[in-house]
Each structure stands twice: as structure tokens, then as C-alpha cells.
């Protein structure tokens, strides 16, 4: 089915759309928080978003203030992409940041203690490259996923990063065993990537989105990349890629997480 047909079904069935994995200049993204909010408002049909920067909620708290002031038409979830020892986890519906470099099980425990939800993002992406200035895209891996899977609230089975096709398939297949809510997200680092991966849910509010996760009533979806958006993404990552290559030459590759 084409994009127009999918959007028509979403509207007819009153399904909402959420993208809860967006980065800003507060970690390793290009856009500012105001730029993200304005883009979501004017260029997407998203009902719920979350800014989940790496190991900081500065962007999320800034967005919270702006959403209240400007009364955007979408809901905001406070979130963070948390670096555990084994890899990255999304904390959603948070009140305060979670400390980095804890065991994944401890991260899950602390998020739940705040009343938040935990999603394993890009669980099968394991970069061996080294970058001491910026966090790499590392998931928690199969071994950890099976160990803590029952305590997760969701699995990111669609990450819209163009290179993660095989990893998304593996995540979807493993989730057939773990049986957690499936999420689609953009993992956007530029504006044009926002909404390229998204989650369908019944309703349109953040509260309804949360209920859909908790009851496993979500559907991960993806949208097509335009040539222009891919070119912009490539130009965004080329300088970073060169720095990563040089850092890897100097310091060696990182250890693979199982």
C-alpha cells in the first residue's frame, strides 16, 4: 500500500503516530530544540514525539517549556537515550535523567522507579568503531536482550537509519519471542529524518500512546526516504565518520557486546 493509502487508513481509524527517538544539538544531532518542534508542527502529522538525547535531558526539558508556551498541536514525552554498559536504552516518561554506564538491568529498574517506560533501541546495531567524543550507535545485543527482555516495555523494531535494514529484521524476529510492544522511530539527527520511522497507536495523546505500549497495541511503521534527505544525512555524517575513522586508528576498535 502506498503512503497516501496508509495515511488515509490512519485518519479513518483514528490512529495516532509517534516518533520518540529524536536527537538535537544537546547530544549528537544537528537541529536545535525549537527547530525540531517547529518542523514537527509544520512538516509532519506526528501526534506524539520525544527528544531522547544521549545521556542528557537538557533538550527534553527545553522542549517541555516551549511546548507549554507555544501550545503545539502534538504531545511531548520526556525522554533520554541512556548509555548502559551493554548498550543504549530509551527511557520514556521520565522526570529526571538516568545515570550513564550502569548495567542494563539497573537502568530499567531506575526508569521504572520514576514511573517511566524502557525501550531497547536498535538492539542489534553493534558498532566496533571508536569515537571518544560522541556516543556510537550501540544496542544492548542478543545476550542482554534475552536476559532483561521480560522487564522491557518495548523493542524498537524499526529504526529509520538507512543502514539498519538487517538489524531491524532481527529485532522484529526476536520480539516474536520476547513479546513486548513494537516501536518504530526515526533516530533522527537531522530535521528531514523526523517521522521516517514511527509508531501507530489508537488515540492521539501521550497518555494514549503510553497505554498502547503497556497493552502491546502498537505497530511499527516506516516512511520512504527522499533522495534529498539521504544526501543531507550523508553530508551530516561524513565529517563525523572521518573523526570516527581517525579515532579508531589511534585507539583501536571497541569490544563487541554480546
N, C-alpha and C positions, 0 to 999 in steps of 0.2 A: 504494500500500500504506500502511496506517495505521501509527502509531508502534508499536503493540503487535506487529504483524506484523514490522516491521523489527527490533525488539529480539529477537524470537524467532529470527529468522534469524541475528542476530549471536551469540546464545548457542549455537545449534545448530552453527554453523560455526566456533566458537571465534575469532571476530574480536574484536580489541581496539578500543578507542575512545580517541582522543587529542584534547585541546584544548590547543594550545601557544601561545596568544596571549591571555594574561590580564594585566590591569593591577591594580596596588594603589596604596595611598596614597604609595608611593615615587615615583610619577610622577603620572599624572592620573586614577587610579582612586579609587573610594570605599572599598573594603574593605581592611582590614589583611591582612597575610600569614596570621596564624592564622585569620582569618575565612574566607579563601579555602580554606585546607587543610581546615578543618572542614566547609565547605559541600560541597566535592568529595567528601569521605569519606561524608557523611551524606545528601546530596541528589542525587548523580549516580551514574552507573555508569561513569565515566571510569577508564581504566586508566593513562593517562599524561597529565601536564599539564606546562606550562612557564609560569612567571611571566616575562613579557617586558615589563618596564617600559621607558619611553623613556630611552635613554642612561644607564642605570644597572643594575647587577646587585645592588644592595643587597637588594632584595626576594627575588631568587633565592637569594642566599647565606643569608638568614634562613630561607627555606623549607627549604633543604638541611639546616640544623641541626635544625629542628623535625621534619622527616620522619625523620631518623635517631633522634631522641629518642622520638617517639611511635609510630613504626613504622606509618604509614598503609598502607592496602591498595593504593595506587596508586604508580606510579613518577614521579619528578620529573626533568625535564630542565632544566639550567641554561641560561637564555636571556636575550636582550636585544633590544628593538626599537631598532635603530640608525638614527640620522638621517644619511643620506648627503646629499651636495649635491643629488642628484636626487630623493631621497625616502627612504621608510622600507624597511628590510630587517630580517627576523628572523634573528638569529644563534642557533643551537641547538647544544647540547652544547658550550658554551663553558667555558673555565677562568677567563677574566678579561674585563673589559669591553673593548669596542672603541671607539676614539675617534670622536666625532661629527664631522660636517661634512667627511668625506673623500669622494672620488669613489666611486661605487658599485662600480666595479671594484676599487678599493683595499680597500673594506670586505670584499668577497668574498675577496680574497687573504688578508687578515688573519684572517678567520674560519677559512678552510681551513688556515692555518698553525697554528692551535690544534687542528686536527682536528675542527672544527665543521662544521655544515651551514648553508646560507644559503637562506632562503625569501623571495621577493618577496611582501610582504603588501599587500592592497588596491591592486594596481598601477595601477588606473585611477581611483582617487579623487584628484582634484586640487582641493583647497580653495583658493579665492582670498582667503579671509578672513584677517585678520591677528590674531595673538594672541602678544604678545611674552613672556607669562608661561608659556604652555603650548604644547607641540608640537601642530600641527594634523595631521589625518589626511591625509597626502600619500603617494601611491605614486610609484614611480620613472618611470611614464609609458611610452608605447609605444616611443619612440625609444631610451631607455636599456634597456628590456626586450629589445629586439631586439639591442642591442649586447652585453649581458652575459648574455643568456639561456642560452647554452651552458654558462656557468660556474655557474649557479644549481643548487641541488639540488631546489628545489620552487617551485611557484606556489600562492599562496592563491587558489583559485578560488571558495571560499565564505567570505565574511566575514559573520558573522551580524548586523552592524549593520543595523537595519531599512531604512535608506535606500539600501543599496548593491546593490539587485537588478540594475540595468542594468550596473553595474561588474563584478559577479560574472560575468554572462553574457559580457562582453567578455574577462575574464581566462580563462574556460574556452575560449572560441573561439581566443584567441591561443595558449593552451597546446597546442592541436592542432598548431601549427607548431613551438613550442619543444620540446614533448615532454618536459617534466620531471614529476616526481611532483606529483600534485594534492593539496592540503591544504584541509581545512575547519577553520575556527577561529571562536571567538566574538568575539575582540577585546573581551572583557568589561571593563566599567568598574564594573559593579555585580554583586553575587552572582548575582542571578536570570538574568543573561545567560550565565553559565558553562555550556558544553555546548550552547548553541544552534547553534553550528557545531562540527563535529567531523570527525575523520578515522578511517576504518575501516582496519584493518591486520590481517594474520594474526599472531596471538600476543597477548601482553598486557603485555610488558615494554618498557622504554625501548630496550633493545638490539634487540628485535624490531621496534619502531617505526622505529628508525634503518635497519635492514636493509630494511624495506619502502620507505622513501623512496629509498634508494640503488638499489633494484631496480625502482623505479616500480610498486610493488604496493600502492598506496593508493587510497582512494576518499573524496572529499569529500562530506560529508553535512550536512544542516541539520535542526533541530528547530523546531517551531512555537512562536511567542511567545504567551504568555498576555496577556490584556488588562491584568492587574495588573502584569506585568513591563514591558510597554510604558509604562504610566503611570509606574512607578518610574523607568524610563530617561528619560522626558521630564522629570520633575521634577529628575533629576540634571543634565541638560544645559541646562535653561532658564537657571539663573544663569550658567553658562559661556557660553551663547550670547549673553547680554546683554553680557558683558565683551568677547567677540569682536567684536560689533557696534560697541561703543564704540571699541575699539582700531582697527578698520578705518576708522571715521570719522576718527579722529585721524591715522592713519599711512598710509591707503590700502591697496588690495588688494595681495596678494603676486603675484609674477611666476609665470606659468604655466610648468610644466616640460613639456618635450616628450619 
